[in-house]
């Protein structure tokens, strides 16, 4: 019985770790960009959680987020996002790769 309880506790903690924003290759959470998690690798997390709420910050409900049609000025963490050719919303990581926001 004790073994079963230990296994359940271990599996629950591994499930929580798998659902952490910016986990794995993203290197953890760097900071918040409103409700979006900015990861240590410069990308944004696909998490549905609110970064502001998780860290006890005031959520910016009506925060303006300009959608640009070219890639000038839409670096991750700047608050501005670009619109891709098929309507996807993304920002550019420091390495120049696109990091898409979850819709």
Secondary structure, DSSP 8 states (H G I E B T S, - for coil): -HHHHHHHHHHHHHHHHHTSTT-GGG-SEEEEETTEEEETTS-B----S-HHHHTT----TT----EESSSTT-BTTSS-EEE-TTS-EEEE-TTS-EEE---
